Amino acid sequence: VEKMEEQLVALHITRRCVLSEEPTYLLDIDTSTAAQPGSSRFVAVCCSNKSLGVYDRETLHLLRKYSSYPGTLSGVRFANACDSVVFSACSEGTVKCWDVRSATQKPVQVFSGYPSNVFISFDISCSDLIICAGTEKVEKDTFLVFWDARGITDCASTAKEPLGVYSESHNDDITKICFHPIKPNLVVSGSTDGLVNLFDINKDNEDDALISTCNSDSSVSSLGWSGKDYKQVYCMTHDEGFCWWDMAQLDTEEPITLLHVLDVRESVCAENHGLHYLVGGLYHEKVGKLFLIGGTSTGNVHLISCGTDGLSLVGTLCEGHSSTVRSFCWSPTDESLLTGGEDAQLLLWKPGAVERSLTKKASLKISSSVQKRVRVHNTSLKSRKK
């Protein structure tokens, strides 16, 4: 673990890409899995200006750019078995699939929701068989919508209808969806209602599918899986809280809560820089350790170690971004980190690297800091004191 922490602290910028001269936020990042060892990999970046950019993983050169106009994008994911196929959910009620190998700007497949659906979260199962998207609340309704994702490149631009929906388990915006990394039938969803639900989608109906409901006591901003065989679920909240549960204990008398921190900013001492927000988490398989990524409004990136006894600051990456970091993607193969921020910059960090590209750019932060990913409900986001 100590060696892993040393590696994280040793990360340095090797590539820097400014996505556009116009101010835009980098809301989500994903990298493709290389088709064969040594082959080129792609990075997809979802931006607040309604564009989706695909870049070369090593050079950060732009390869493709797609527009979601008039809808707003929420999330980006590569297919697990095909490194050229990338998905993104859209507020206009669709999940679109593009093939990076194709020169066309049109999606190769469109997964259509129901007329009132506004998608703000989505994910694809590890088997690439099922897509699930979460909606904003419309009147009293909020949905998890499912599609069969097979044959995505065989029938160009035909709209696929949903397999079905879950409609009873959340009562507010579904802000995050995360399939299990190795079990394609398991998926967790998080909402501004504070609930984190675990489903087994192989079951016949929603009631049977709902395995467990955990309460984060706040609006969920991020979700993930961790632990040996990925039997743990963690979540972050919009008021910078953190929850960590062990789903392996569901059928035992042991408590499932591993850690619950109401405000991470108060429990992690980030020296003089402070800790202003959390971005998400990463589980490092090699050392069996969960880490959180957080930061400051001036662009510093904090790496935080998680244990059942609490959270501790591992180190800080400085001199990269000039404003809030919104997204990141960790690569276990070369132990590198991609980060994207409100300064419209995409940075590639590697252990012991030397920067070989553009110089640091001044802040492009948009004056009206509207969060594009999700409609935040202020009534539930009052900072809690311990």
N, C-alpha and C positions, 0 to 999 in steps of 0.2 A: 504494500500500500504506500509506503514512504517513497519508493521509487516512482510509482505512478504519480504521486503528488509532485515530485521533483520534475517529472516530464511535463505536467500541466503548467507549472510555473515557468518552465524553460521555453514555452511556446513563443515564437516570434513571427512577425508578419513576413510572408514570403511573396504574396501577391496582393495588389490593391486595385479594385475596379470601381470607378465612379459610374453608376448606371445611367445617369442622365443629368443634364444641366438644370432641368426643371426639378423643383423639390419633390421628392417622393419617399415614402417609407418602404423599407423592405420588411414585409410582414411575415414571410415564411420562406424557408429554404429546405430543399431536399437534394440528395445526391443519388445517382443511379448506381446499381451494382454492376460492376464490370462483367460483360458477357464472358470473357476469358481473361486469365491473369495477364496483366501488362497492357490490356486494351484501354483505349481512352474512355473516361467516364464523364458524365455530364452533371451539371449543377442547374437546378431550376429555382428561380426566384420569383415569388409572388409579390407584386408591388401595389401600393395604394393608388397609383394612377391608372388602375384597371389593366395593367399589362402583366404578362408572364414572360420572363426572359430565360433562355436556356444557354448555358455557358460551358466552355471546355473546363474540365475540373482542374487542370494543372495551370493553364495560362490565364483563365478567367476571360477569355475572348468570347464575345457574343456570337452565338451560332444561329439562334432563332428567337423571334419575338412575336408573341401572340397577344391579341387584344380581347378583353371580355366585354367591351362596350356593348350595351349600356350598363351591364351588371358590375357589381364589385366582387373581386375574387376573395375567396377565403380558404387558404391552405393549398399546398401543392404536394403531390406524391408521385414518385415513379412506380411503375409496375415492378414487382419483385423479381420476375423471371425474364423480363425483356427490358434492357437498359435504354431503349429508345422511346418507350411509351410513357407519357406523363399525363397526370390528371389534375384538374382543379375544380373546386366547387364554386358556384356563382350565385349571387343574390337573386338572379332572375329565375331561379328554380331549376337549374340544370347542373349536372356534373359533366364537364367536357374532357375528352381524351384527344391528345395530339400525338403524332408520330414524328419525332425529331428528324428522321431520315427523309421525310416528305418535304418538298419545297412549298407546299400549299399552306395558306394561312387558315384553312378551314379544319375544324376538328375531324378526326376519323370516326369518332363516335360521340353521340350526345345522349346522356342518360337524363330523361325528363322526369321531373317531379309532378306534383299536382298543382293546379292553378294558383293556389294561395301560398305555395312554398317559397320561402326565402332562406336559402341555405347559408349557414355561417360556420359550418364545420363538416368534415368528412374524413374518411379513411378507407383503405382497401385492405382486404384480408391478406395474410402472408401467402396464401395459395393463389392469389389473384382471381378468386372465384366470385367474391362478393364485395360490392361497394355499399357503404352506408353513409348517409348524410343527415345532419341535424338542422332543424329549422329554428327560425325566430318564432316567438309566440305571436299568433294572429288570433285576435279575440281571446278565446279560451284554449286554443289548440296549439300543441307543439308536437312535432313528429320526428321519429327516426325512420328514414326511408331507405329501403334496400333494393338493390338491383343485382341481376346476374351479369357478371362482367366478362363471361367467356365469349370468345370470338370477336374481340374488340377491333382487330385489324382486318376482319373478313368482310364487313359490311359498312362501307364508308358512309359516314354522315347520316345513317338512319337512326332515328330516335328510339331508344329503348324505354319501355314502360317499367315501372317498379314491380318487384316481386310482391311487395307488401309494406306495411308500416307497423311500428310500435307507437302507440298514442297515449298510454295511460301512466307511464312511469316517471315522466317529468311534467311539471306544470309551469315552466318558464323556458326562456331561450336555451337551446342545447349548444353550448359553446365549444365543446371538445368531444371528439370520438377517437378511440384508439384500440385497434385490433391487437390481439395477443401476438407476439413475435413469432411463435412456433405452433400455436394451436388456432387454426383458422375459424373455429366455431365460437371462440370467446372474444367478446368486445366489451369495453367499458365506455360509458358516456358521462359527461359532466355538464352541469347546467347552472344558470344564475339562481336556480332555486336551492343551491347548496348541495344537492344530492349527486353522488357518484354511484352509478348503477352498473352491475356486472351481469352480462347476459350470456347464455348459451343458445346461439341462434339455430342450433340443430333441433331444438324443441318445437313442438307444433304451434304453440301460441305464446303470446307475450307473458301471460301469467306464469306459465311453466318455464319460460326462458329466463325470467328474472331470478338470478341466483342469490344476489346480495345487494343491499342498498346501504351505502355509507354516507354519513352526513359531514360535510366539511365546515358547516356553520357559516358559510359565506359563498359568494359567487365564484364558481370555478373558472379559472383562466387557462389551466394547463393540466395535462394528464400523462401518465406513462406507466410502464411496467418495469419491475426490477427484481433482483434476487435470483437465487439458483432456480433454474427452470422457469423463471419469470412468474413466480407465484405471489409477488407483491405488487400492489398498486399504490402510486403516489399522486398527489395533486397539489397544485398551487392555486391561490385565490386572488381575486382582483384587489384585495386589500393586503396583499403580500403575506398571507398565511400559508402554512404547509401542513399537509396530512400524509401519513404513510401507514398503509394497512397490509397485513399478512393474510391473504386469502386462503392459505393452506390451513389456517386455524378455524375456518368456518364451521367445520363439523366436529370441533373439539370444545373443551371447556375453557381453553385459553383465550384471553382477549385478543382481538385482531388488530387493535391499534398499536403500531410500533412507535409512532411519534406524532404529536400534534402541537404545532407552534402557531400561536395566534398571530404574531407579527414577527417575521424573520428579521426585519430591520432592527428590532430591539434586542434580539438574541445573538446576532452575529456582529462581532466587533470588527469593523472594516477600517481600522486605524483612522487616519485623518480624512480618508476619502468618503467614508460613509457608505451605506447601502440604501439605495433609493427604491429598487424594484427587483422582482424575480422575472426571469425570462422562461426558464424551463429546467428540465433535469436530464441527466444522461447516466445510464447504467453501464459501468465498465466491466465487461464480462471477465477479462483476464484476471482482475484483482477482486472481482465480486463485490464491487463498491458502487454506491449511488452518490452522484455529485449533482449539485444544483448550480445553475448559471444565473448570476444576478449582475447588477451594475449601478452606475450613477448617471445622472442627467448629462454629465460632461463626457460620457463615452467610455469610462473605465469599465472593464469586465471582471467581476469577482467570481472565483471558483470556490465553491463551498462543499465541504465533505459532510455526508449524512451518517449518523450512527443512532442507535436506539437511545443513547445517552445525550443526544443533542446534535447541534450543527456547529461546524467550526470553519473559519476562513482558511483556505489552502494558499491562495495567492491572488494577485491582481494583474491583469493584462492592461498595460497603459499605452499611450501614444498611438492608439489605433483609430477609434471613432471620435468624432467631435460632439456627438449628442447621443441620446438614448439608443441603446441596442435593443432591437425588437425581435430578432430571430437568430438561430444558430443551428448548425448541423455538425455532429461529431462523427469522424470516420475512424473506426477501430482498426482498419487495415494499416494505415500509416500514422495513426494517432495524431491526426490534424483536426483543426477546428475552423469552420466557416462561420462568420458573423455578419449580420446585416443590420443597419440602423436607420434612424431618422435623418441621417446625413447623406442618404442615398448611396452609401458605400458598401461594397461587398469585400470582405477581407478574408484571406486564407492564412491561417497561422499554422506553423510547423515547428517541431522541437529544434532549437538551435539554428533556425533559418535566418537568412539575411534578405532584407527587402530588395526586390529587383524591379520595381515598377513605380507608378506615379507617387508623387509626394502627397503628404497628408493634405486633405482639402478642408477648407473652412466650412463651418456649419451651414447646412442647407435646410435646417430645421424649419418646418412650416409653422407659421405663427399661431394659427388656430389648430391646436394639437388634438384633433378629433380622432378618437380611436376607431380605425376602420374595421378591425377584426370582429367586433361584437358591440352591441348596444349595451353600455354599462348602466346598471340601475343604481343610481346614487344612494337611494334610501338604504341599501344593504351594504354600503361600502364605507361606513364610518370606521375609522381606525380604532381597533380594540387595544386597550391597555391591559397588560398582564396583571 
